[in-house]
Amino acid sequence: MDYRARKPGKVYLIGAGPGDPKLLTIKAAEALAESDAIVYDYLVNPEILVHARRGAQLIYAGKHAGEHSLSQSEINRVLIERARSGQTVARLKGGDPFIFGRGGEEAEALVEASVEWEVIPGISSGVAAAAYAGIPLTHRDHASSVAFITGHDGRKLRHEVDWSAAVHAADTLVIFMCAETIARIARSLIANGRAPSTPIALIRWGTYEYQEVYSGTLEEIAETTDGPGRLRIEPPAIAIVGDVVSLREKLRWFGNPALEYSLGELTDREMAVAEV
């Protein structure tokens, strides 16, 4: 197909933020309002789609629990073909596109296809989930550095996490996408030098009204979330590791107390409820 006679389109790579729709940036809302098509992910709060203009086509490209509505190559193809046909396209992602959002890969594909594009950063779920759980990632008395790390199974990654290096990379570790691997990660952190008593919080659906927080120590999360009959944490979840987690008792300000769990005190009944 000859695209040369057509007005070139554009792709916006947009961060939708962590879930609370009011955390969407003004620039992101404006880009959504001018887009002809919106390609959005599983972790995007549907309430954010109210910013779409009337008549815009909504294309679901969700990926979760091993189920992919569209493969990454198909998503790239949709973005490129629609932009080449003259459309303005919004690629809407949970959190920030360039923090474990594969936005860099999509930007590379757009550059290689000579498609105009722009990235609109979003509030990363790693930052927002911690804040909504009452955990400052840095603090003059507790942490002067923070590292963002993927919790995906290393066997599925092109660049596997070196936990022997990551354990000392920063005072506070923010581990993304770790619901299914957190027990193994906790054991790796302990084996590589983090104290078993190091505080940890696991946050599900951060910033949503049904946000869940599981807090305890590395040792407790390794024991509670591993083995038969143990607590199973379902995605999406982010873990915060470090002394700053201990500030939660003083600084918690958001969420339902009934959805906050102490790993050291969980009963069998609470585990069963939490798994639902």
C-alpha positions in Angstrom: 0.0 0.0 0.0 1.3 3.5 -0.9 1.2 5.7 2.2 3.1 8.7 0.6 0.0 10.6 -0.4 -1.6 10.4 3.0 -1.1 12.9 5.9 1.3 11.2 8.4 -0.2 10.2 11.7 1.4 10.1 15.1 1.6 7.7 18.1 1.5 8.8 21.7 3.0 6.4 24.2 1.0 7.3 27.3 1.4 6.4 30.9 -2.1 5.9 32.5 -0.7 5.9 36.0 -1.2 3.2 38.6 -5.0 2.9 38.8 -6.5 5.9 40.5 -8.0 7.8 37.5 -7.3 11.2 39.1 -3.6 10.5 38.8 -3.7 10.7 35.0 -1.7 13.7 33.8 -3.4 16.6 32.0 -1.2 16.1 29.0 -2.2 12.4 28.8 -5.9 13.4 29.0 -5.4 15.9 26.2 -3.7 13.3 24.0 -6.5 10.8 24.5 -9.1 13.4 23.5 -7.4 14.0 20.1 -6.7 10.4 19.3 -8.5 8.4 16.6 -7.7 5.1 18.2 -6.6 4.0 21.7 -4.7 0.8 22.2 -4.9 0.0 25.9 -3.6 -2.6 28.4 -5.1 -4.8 31.1 -3.8 -2.6 33.9 -5.4 0.6 32.6 -8.4 1.7 34.7 -11.4 1.7 32.4 -12.5 5.0 33.9 -9.6 6.7 32.2 -11.2 5.9 28.8 -13.8 8.5 29.5 -11.2 11.0 28.1 -11.4 9.4 24.7 -13.2 11.5 22.1 -16.5 10.4 20.7 -16.0 8.0 17.9 -12.5 6.9 18.8 -11.8 3.2 18.3 -10.9 1.4 21.5 -8.5 -1.6 21.0 -7.8 -3.9 23.9 -4.3 -5.3 23.9 -4.2 -6.7 27.5 -1.6 -9.1 28.7 -2.1 -10.9 32.0 -1.6 -14.4 33.6 -0.2 -15.7 30.4 -3.1 -14.6 28.3 -2.3 -12.1 25.5 -5.1 -10.4 23.6 -2.5 -9.1 21.1 1.2 -10.2 20.8 3.8 -7.5 21.0 4.5 -7.8 17.3 0.8 -7.4 16.6 0.6 -4.3 18.8 3.6 -2.8 17.0 2.0 -3.5 13.6 -1.3 -1.9 14.7 0.4 1.3 15.8 2.5 1.6 12.7 -0.3 0.8 10.2 -2.7 3.2 11.8 -0.2 6.0 12.0 0.8 5.5 8.4 -2.9 5.7 7.4 -3.0 9.2 9.0 -4.5 8.4 12.3 -3.4 9.8 15.7 -3.0 6.7 18.0 -2.8 6.6 21.8 -0.9 3.6 23.2 -2.2 3.6 26.7 -0.2 1.7 29.4 -0.6 1.2 33.1 2.0 3.1 35.2 4.8 4.6 33.1 5.5 3.4 29.6 9.3 3.4 30.1 9.3 1.6 33.4 8.7 -2.1 32.7 6.0 -1.1 30.2 7.8 -2.2 27.1 7.4 1.4 25.8 11.1 1.4 24.8 10.5 -1.6 22.5 7.5 0.1 20.9 9.4 3.4 20.5 12.2 1.5 18.7 9.6 -0.1 16.3 8.1 3.3 15.6 11.5 4.9 14.9 12.5 2.0 12.6 9.2 2.5 10.7 9.8 6.3 10.5 6.5 7.0 12.4 6.2 10.2 14.4 5.8 9.5 18.1 5.9 11.1 21.5 6.1 9.7 25.0 3.9 11.1 27.8 5.2 9.8 31.1 2.8 8.4 33.7 3.1 8.0 37.5 4.8 4.7 38.0 2.9 2.1 40.0 6.2 1.5 41.9 6.1 5.1 43.2 2.3 5.5 43.6 1.6 2.1 45.2 4.2 2.7 47.9 2.9 6.2 48.6 -0.7 5.0 48.9 0.5 2.3 51.3 2.2 4.9 53.5 5.8 4.0 52.4 8.2 6.8 51.4 10.8 5.2 49.1 13.5 7.4 50.4 13.9 9.0 53.9 16.8 10.8 55.5 16.9 8.4 58.4 16.3 5.2 56.5 17.1 5.2 52.8 19.1 7.4 50.4 18.7 5.2 47.3 16.0 3.2 45.6 16.1 0.6 42.8 13.4 -0.6 40.5 13.7 -4.3 39.6 11.6 -6.8 37.7 10.2 -9.8 39.5 9.4 -11.8 36.4 10.8 -15.3 36.2 14.3 -14.9 35.0 13.9 -17.8 32.6 11.5 -15.7 30.6 13.7 -12.7 30.4 16.3 -11.7 27.9 18.3 -10.1 30.7 18.0 -12.1 33.9 18.2 -10.3 37.3 21.5 -10.8 39.2 20.1 -10.9 42.7 23.6 -11.1 44.2 24.2 -7.5 42.8 20.6 -6.3 43.1 20.5 -7.1 46.8 23.0 -4.3 47.5 21.9 -2.0 44.6 20.0 0.4 46.9 18.6 0.8 50.4 15.0 0.4 49.1 14.1 -2.2 46.4 10.9 -1.9 44.5 10.1 -5.2 42.8 7.5 -5.2 40.0 5.4 -8.1 38.7 6.4 -10.4 41.6 3.2 -12.0 42.8 4.2 -15.4 41.6 7.9 -15.2 42.4 8.1 -13.3 45.6 8.9 -16.3 47.8 11.8 -17.3 45.6 13.0 -13.7 45.4 12.8 -13.3 49.2 15.0 -16.4 49.6 17.5 -15.0 47.0 17.7 -11.7 48.9 18.4 -13.4 52.2 20.9 -15.8 50.6 22.8 -12.8 49.1 23.0 -10.8 52.3 19.8 -9.1 53.2 18.8 -9.8 56.8 15.8 -12.2 57.2 14.3 -9.5 59.4 14.3 -6.9 56.6 10.8 -5.3 56.4 8.8 -6.0 53.2 5.3 -5.0 52.0 3.5 -6.6 49.1 0.9 -4.3 47.5 -1.9 -5.6 45.2 -4.0 -3.2 43.1 -2.2 -0.2 44.5 -4.1 3.1 44.6 -7.5 1.4 44.0 -10.1 1.5 46.7 -9.7 -2.3 47.1 -5.9 -2.0 47.5 -4.4 -4.9 49.6 -1.2 -4.7 51.6 0.7 -7.7 53.1 3.5 -6.6 55.4 6.1 -8.5 57.3 9.7 -9.6 56.9 11.6 -11.3 54.1 11.7 -14.5 56.2 7.9 -14.4 56.8 7.0 -13.7 53.1 9.2 -16.6 52.0 7.5 -18.9 54.5 3.9 -17.6 54.1 3.8 -17.5 50.3 5.6 -20.8 49.6 4.7 -24.4 49.9 1.4 -26.3 49.9 -1.5 -24.7 51.8 0.3 -21.3 51.8 -1.0 -17.9 50.9 -1.1 -17.3 47.1 -0.8 -13.7 46.0 -2.5 -13.0 42.7 -1.2 -10.3 40.3 -0.9 -7.4 40.0 1.5 -6.9 42.9 4.5 -4.8 43.8 6.9 -5.5 46.7 8.8 -2.8 48.6 11.8 -4.1 50.5 13.8 -2.0 53.0 13.7 -0.2 56.4 11.3 2.4 55.0 8.5 -0.2 55.1 8.6 0.1 58.9 7.2 3.7 58.6 3.9 2.3 57.4 2.6 2.0 60.9 2.9 5.7 61.4 2.2 7.0 57.8 -0.6 4.8 56.5 -3.4 7.1 55.2 -5.3 5.3 52.5 -7.1 2.0 52.1 -9.4 -0.4 53.9 -8.0 -1.7 57.2 -9.8 -5.0 56.5 -7.6 -5.5 53.4 -4.3 -5.0 55.3 -2.6 -8.2 56.5 0.4 -8.9 58.8 2.2 -11.9 57.3 3.3 -13.1 60.8 -0.3 -13.1 62.1 -2.3 -14.5 59.1 -4.7 -17.2 60.0 -5.8 -20.0 57.7 -9.1 -18.2 57.3 -7.5 -14.9 56.3 -5.3 -16.7 53.8 -8.4 -18.3 52.2 -10.1 -14.9 52.0 -7.0 -13.3 50.6 -6.7 -15.8 47.8 -10.2 -15.1 46.5 
